[in-house]
Amino acid sequence: MTLNTSVSIKYETDFGECISQVTGTDLCLQHDILLVLTYGCGILFFLLLIFSKRNIKKTEKI
């Protein structure tokens, strides 16, 4: 969605503008929100990946 918004900023706005000429929405605000969510999800993914080894108990084979 961040990539889609970036393409919309490039083709739907004038240079230096953030308001879409097609939909009338503020694309810069939408881009900033989606970028923060993307980085937040990435950090959460890596934290879960690091701590998953502690939470998974290994079973012994007989």
Buried (B, 14 or more C-beta within 10 A) or exposed (E): EBEEBBEBBEEBBEEEEBEBEEEEBEBBEBBBEBBEEEEEEEEEEEEEEEEEEEEEEEEEEE
